[in-house]
Amino acid sequence: LCSIVRAKPVHAGVPTVVSGKSETIVVAGGCFWGVEAVYNHIKGVIKATSGYAGGAADTAHYDRVSDGDTGHAESVQITFDPAQVSLEQLLDVYFNVAHDPTELNHQGPDQGTQYRSEVFLAKPEQEKIVKEKITQLTAAHRYSEPIVTKVETLKAFYPAEDYHQNYLATHLSNPYIVMHDLPKLAKLRISFPELYR
């Protein structure tokens, strides 16, 4: 369901002034179009790239990942400037805006393990931060259901096909985007005005 129309994208990146150092983390939480769009609207994010994580290189293609048996999740690699936005802030957005962390292998209308909730760690020290965030949200009873987000070390990230990159920005009238992804941007603007750009 994530892919309805295949079209060549017009890349609409938002420039970010970089402090000279950057970090990355990869998150999965349903269709990558909306997750990517959310992070592309956060101050301090240098780039958000749709792609695949969790499976092998030879199956990192949309048509194969859509079968749900490759081990891959539709994911977004977030490259950010830690001087402008912290990993903790990015995780707040992930757990509160980008997806529903109580849904393991589906998000909205999208079903299958390729739409699972998972954080792929780019470096070991990220594990403590991610697990502490999950513990905090659980202790605060933020959700009525348990958080089911998986956490594992990133083995590799494979960028998705060009037509998936910046998909929301170039398909604003797509019914899927209107129904499922534009509301995420509205929620980001309201919930995290200090981060929104």
C-alpha distance (Angstrom), angle and dihedral (degrees) to the residues before:
residue distance angle dihedral
L1 . . .
C2 3.77 . .
S3 3.80 93.1 .
I4 3.80 114.2 55.7
V5 3.79 104.2 144.7
R6 3.78 127.5 27.7
A7 3.76 111.9 -150.2
K8 3.78 136.7 151.5
P9 3.80 107.9 -98.7
V10 3.74 128.4 -125.9
H11 3.79 102.0 -142.4
A12 3.77 109.6 -129.1
G13 3.77 104.3 -177.6
V14 3.79 120.7 174.4
P15 3.82 111.2 -133.7
T16 3.79 117.6 -119.6
V17 3.77 126.2 -168.0
V18 3.79 105.3 -126.7
S19 3.81 123.9 -146.6
G20 3.80 91.8 -144.9
K21 3.78 97.8 -95.7
S22 3.77 130.1 75.7
E23 3.79 139.7 -178.0
T24 3.78 133.7 -162.4
I25 3.77 138.5 -147.9
V26 3.80 130.2 174.0
V27 3.80 122.5 -138.9
A28 3.79 132.4 -176.7
G29 3.78 124.7 -160.7
G30 3.77 115.7 144.6
C31 3.78 126.7 -57.5
F32 3.79 108.6 8.9
W33 3.82 94.3 -137.9
G34 3.79 94.7 77.5
V35 3.79 96.4 37.2
E36 3.80 90.8 51.7
A37 3.81 92.0 47.9
V38 3.80 92.1 51.3
Y39 3.80 92.7 53.5
N40 3.80 93.2 43.5
H41 3.81 86.1 62.1
I42 3.81 95.8 54.7
K43 3.79 121.8 100.7
G44 3.78 110.7 -117.8
V45 3.81 95.5 26.9
I46 3.78 106.6 122.1
K47 3.79 95.7 -171.5
A48 3.78 140.0 -10.1
T49 3.80 115.3 -158.6
S50 3.80 127.0 -169.4
G51 3.78 114.9 -135.7
Y52 3.78 149.1 116.6
A53 3.81 133.1 -72.1
G54 3.78 135.4 173.3
G55 3.79 100.8 45.1
A56 3.79 141.6 67.8
A57 3.81 127.9 -67.9
D58 3.80 94.7 -114.9
T59 3.81 92.6 58.9
A60 3.82 97.2 43.6
H61 3.80 93.5 111.3
Y62 3.79 126.4 108.6
D63 3.79 95.9 -121.2
R64 3.81 91.2 53.5
V65 3.81 97.4 39.8
S66 3.82 88.6 52.5
D67 3.81 88.9 65.0
G68 3.81 88.1 69.6
D69 3.80 96.1 -136.5
T70 3.82 103.2 92.3
G71 3.80 99.4 84.3
H72 3.80 88.8 -119.2
A73 3.77 124.8 126.3
E74 3.79 123.3 -156.4
S75 3.79 97.1 -106.7
V76 3.77 143.3 175.3
Q77 3.78 124.3 -137.1
I78 3.80 108.9 -146.9
T79 3.79 117.3 -158.1
F80 3.78 109.9 -168.7
D81 3.77 143.8 170.6
P82 3.83 106.6 -118.7
A83 3.81 89.5 -157.7
Q84 3.81 88.4 66.0
V85 3.80 105.2 31.0
S86 3.79 129.4 17.0
L87 3.78 128.7 -136.6
E88 3.80 87.3 -117.8
Q89 3.82 90.2 58.3
L90 3.80 91.6 48.0
L91 3.81 89.1 51.2
D92 3.80 91.1 49.7
V93 3.80 87.6 57.4
Y94 3.81 91.7 44.8
F95 3.79 94.4 52.9
N96 3.82 97.6 37.7
V97 3.81 106.5 33.0
A98 3.80 116.1 8.7
H99 3.81 96.9 59.7
D100 3.80 146.7 -23.9
P101 3.83 107.9 -87.6
T102 3.81 92.0 -162.4
E103 3.82 91.6 68.3
L104 3.79 110.6 79.5
N105 3.80 108.4 -175.4
H106 3.76 101.9 13.9
Q107 3.78 142.3 43.5
G108 3.78 119.8 -164.0
P109 3.80 108.4 -47.1
D110 3.82 94.3 -11.6
Q111 3.80 115.0 98.8
G112 3.80 130.8 -172.8
T113 3.79 142.1 61.8
Q114 3.81 89.6 -78.4
Y115 3.82 86.9 71.1
R116 3.81 95.9 50.1
S117 3.79 126.9 135.9
E118 3.79 108.2 -108.3
V119 3.79 141.7 143.7
F120 3.80 116.5 -147.9
L121 3.81 111.0 -155.3
A122 3.80 116.9 -135.3
K123 3.82 92.5 -167.1
P124 3.82 134.3 15.1
E125 3.81 97.2 -111.2
Q126 3.80 90.1 62.8
E127 3.82 91.0 68.5
K128 3.82 94.5 70.9
I129 3.82 91.6 49.2
V130 3.81 94.0 48.7
K131 3.81 94.7 45.7
E132 3.81 91.9 46.3
K133 3.81 89.4 52.5
I134 3.81 91.0 52.3
T135 3.83 90.2 47.6
Q136 3.82 91.5 50.3
L137 3.81 93.4 49.3
T138 3.79 91.3 46.5
A139 3.82 92.9 49.0
A140 3.81 89.9 49.0
H141 3.82 90.5 52.1
R142 3.78 88.2 -127.9
Y143 3.81 91.0 164.5
S144 3.78 132.7 36.1
E145 3.82 89.9 -134.9
P146 3.84 128.0 50.4
I147 3.80 120.2 -88.8
V148 3.81 106.8 -108.5
T149 3.81 99.1 -177.1
K150 3.80 112.2 141.9
V151 3.81 120.2 -138.6
E152 3.78 122.7 -156.4
T153 3.79 141.4 147.6
L154 3.79 114.8 -87.8
K155 3.78 111.3 -113.8
A156 3.79 95.7 -179.7
F157 3.79 140.5 -23.4
Y158 3.80 120.2 -143.5
P159 3.83 117.3 -162.9
A160 3.79 113.7 -126.7
E161 3.77 124.4 -118.9
D162 3.81 116.4 -67.6
Y163 3.80 94.0 -107.4
H164 3.82 89.7 64.3
Q165 3.81 95.4 54.6
N166 3.83 115.6 100.6
Y167 3.79 86.4 -4.8
L168 3.79 96.5 156.9
A169 3.81 93.8 50.7
T170 3.79 91.2 55.8
H171 3.82 99.1 37.5
L172 3.80 104.8 45.4
S173 3.81 92.9 147.5
N174 3.81 95.6 49.3
P175 3.84 105.3 122.2
Y176 3.82 92.4 -132.5
I177 3.82 90.9 51.9
V178 3.80 92.7 46.5
M179 3.79 94.0 48.7
H180 3.81 102.8 37.8
D181 3.81 111.7 17.2
L182 3.81 110.6 33.1
P183 3.84 89.1 59.7
K184 3.82 87.8 59.0
L185 3.81 90.7 57.6
A186 3.79 90.2 48.3
K187 3.81 90.1 50.6
L188 3.82 91.0 48.1
R189 3.81 90.9 52.9
I190 3.80 91.7 50.3
S191 3.81 99.9 38.5
F192 3.81 99.2 39.5
P193 3.82 107.3 24.1
E194 3.80 91.1 156.0
L195 3.82 90.5 60.4
Y196 3.79 99.6 39.3
R197 3.78 120.9 104.4
